[in-house]
Amino acid sequence: MAAGARAWFATPLAELLAARIRERGPISFAEYMEACLYHPEHGYYTRPQSQPAADYYTSPDVHPIFARLIARQLAEMWECCGQPEPFLVVEAGAGAGRLAADLLDFAAHTLPAFYAALHYSAVEISAARREAASRRLGRHLATGRAALAATLPEQIPAGCILANELFDAMPVHRLVVERGELREIYVGWDGARFIEQTGPLSTPELREYFAMQNIALREGQQAEANLAACRWIEDAGRRLGCGFLLTIDYGHPAAELYDERHLRGTLLAYRRHRATEDFYAAPGEQDLTAHVNFTALEQCGRRAGLETTGFVSQARFLLALGRAHGFADLYEPGQTELDQLRARLQLKTLIFPEGMGETFRVLIQHKGIARPALTGLALF
Ligand SMILES: C[S@@+](CC[C@H](N)C(=O)[O-])C[C@H]1O[C@@H](n2cnc3c(N)ncnc32)[C@H](O)[C@@H]1O
C-alpha cells in the first residue's frame, strides 16, 4: 500500500480485525470466525441490529409443526425419565425464541400434564436475540414455565438439552494437508485485504481431533475442525444428571464429512439467502457456517457419559413422530382448505430430501437411563 494510503474496510469489524492482525500477526480462522459471529458490538449474532432471518431460515421458521413434534418427543422423554418434576428443557442457541414459543404454546394446550412439569430455559448468547425471545415468550415467562439465560444452568438434574442449529454456528479451525503435513489456515492482512496463509497447528488438540476419529485427510484437502462443539457437548453432558441431549443440525458422520465430496471443506458465508465462499466479504454482516461432525459429537459426548440413543435424518424423525398422531398437529382449528394445503407444503419442505429432510440429521444421546425407546427413532 502506498505511504499515506488507507485501506477501504467493508465493515467496522473488518477494520478492528485488520488492526488486531497488524499488531499481533495472523490469527487462526477460528479466532476470525468467533469475532465475525460473536464480537460483542459487531458480531453477526450479537450486534443489536442482527437480522439473521434476512439471510437464512431454519426449520422452526418453516411451520410450527416442527416445534409441535419436538414437544411430543420431549413429553415422551419425560415419561422415560419417570415423569420428574421439574423436567428441565434447556434449549441452547434459542435465537429469537420461535421454537420455544411454538413448543410451549402447543404443550400448554395439548400436553397439559407435561407442561405442568416443564421448566423451559431458553439459552442464548446474544442479548439482542434474548430480547427478541422475551417478546415471543411473554406468557410463559410470566407463569414461570420459561426463563431466558445467557449460559447453561449449572446442573440439569433431569431433563433434555435441545440444540437446533447450535453447532453449525460455532467457530471452526480450518486445516489443509501440504506435502503430507497437516497445517492450519490462518487469516493475515496484506495492507489492503485479508489473506489466507498456512502455518503450524495452533493447538495439538487439532491433530488429536482427527486421530480420535480415524480420519486421514488427503494431500491438498481442506477441512474444518469444530473444537468448540466438542468442548461444549462435553461440558453440557457433565451438567446433565439424567435425561437426553437432542441435536438437530445439518452435517455428516466424520467418514462422510471428510470424504472426496468435501475436499474444500464445507464452510460457507450466507447473506440475503445466497451462499458464497467469500468469507472475508463483510465481517460481522454475513453468516459463516460449517457442516456439523456428528461422530465428534458422539465421541466427545461419551467423555461426559452421554450414550448414543440414535441418529436419523430429520425426515425420518418428523415422519415417525407425525405418523403416531396422523399428522393432526399440522392443522389449526377452523383453518380453510387453502391454509391446510399451505401447511402440507411447508411440512414437505421439512421432510423432502431436496428441502431440509435429508441434509438435516437428528442425534439423540442419553445419560442415566437404560436403553430408552423413542418414537422419533422408530423408523431407524
Ligand atoms: C443458527 S442460529 C439458530 C437459532 C435457532 N436455534 C433456530 O433454529 O432458529 C444459532 C444460535 O445459537 C446462538 N449461540 C451460539 N453459541 C451459543 C452458545 N454457546 N450458547 C448459547 N447460544 C449460542 C447464536 O447466537 C444463534 O442465535
The ligand as a Tripos MOL2 file, in Angstrom:
@<TRIPOS>MOLECULE
LIG
   27    29     1     0     0
SMALL
NO_CHARGES

@<TRIPOS>ATOM
      1 C1        -28.0080  -20.6800   13.5650 C.3       1 LIG1
      2 S1        -28.6860  -19.8620   14.9310 S.3       1 LIG1
      3 C2        -30.0610  -20.9270   15.2950 C.3       1 LIG1
      4 C3        -31.1200  -20.2790   16.1480 C.3       1 LIG1
      5 C4        -32.3250  -21.1660   16.4810 C.3       1 LIG1
      6 N1        -31.9590  -22.3430   17.2290 N.3       1 LIG1
      7 C5        -33.0660  -21.5770   15.2190 C.2       1 LIG1
      8 O1        -33.0930  -22.7520   14.9030 O.co2     1 LIG1
      9 O2        -33.6090  -20.6940   14.5400 O.co2     1 LIG1
     10 C6        -27.5330  -20.2400   16.2330 C.3       1 LIG1
     11 C7        -27.8430  -19.5180   17.5230 C.3       1 LIG1
     12 O3        -27.0120  -20.0520   18.5600 O.3       1 LIG1
     13 C8        -26.5390  -18.9850   19.3690 C.3       1 LIG1
     14 N2        -25.3450  -19.4900   20.0800 N.ar      1 LIG1
     15 C9        -24.1590  -19.8410   19.5620 C.ar      1 LIG1
     16 N3        -23.3270  -20.3230   20.5060 N.ar      1 LIG1
     17 C10       -24.0260  -20.3130   21.6540 C.ar      1 LIG1
     18 C11       -23.7320  -20.7140   22.9940 C.ar      1 LIG1
     19 N4        -22.5460  -21.2320   23.3360 N.pl3     1 LIG1
     20 N5        -24.6810  -20.5570   23.9390 N.ar      1 LIG1
     21 C12       -25.8930  -20.0410   23.6100 C.ar      1 LIG1
     22 N6        -26.2340  -19.6330   22.3640 N.ar      1 LIG1
     23 C13       -25.3190  -19.7760   21.3960 C.ar      1 LIG1
     24 C14       -26.3140  -17.8630   18.3680 C.3       1 LIG1
     25 O4        -26.2380  -16.5960   18.9740 O.3       1 LIG1
     26 C15       -27.5420  -18.0280   17.4680 C.3       1 LIG1
     27 O5        -28.6430  -17.3100   17.9650 O.3       1 LIG1
@<TRIPOS>BOND
     1     1     2 1
     2     2     3 1
     3     2    10 1
     4     3     4 1
     5     4     5 1
     6     5     6 1
     7     5     7 1
     8     7     8 2
     9     7     9 1
    10    10    11 1
    11    11    12 1
    12    11    26 1
    13    12    13 1
    14    13    14 1
    15    13    24 1
    16    14    15 ar
    17    14    23 ar
    18    15    16 ar
    19    16    17 ar
    20    17    18 ar
    21    17    23 ar
    22    18    19 1
    23    18    20 ar
    24    20    21 ar
    25    21    22 ar
    26    22    23 ar
    27    24    25 1
    28    24    26 1
    29    26    27 1
@<TRIPOS>SUBSTRUCTURE
     1 LIG1         1 GROUP 0 **** ****
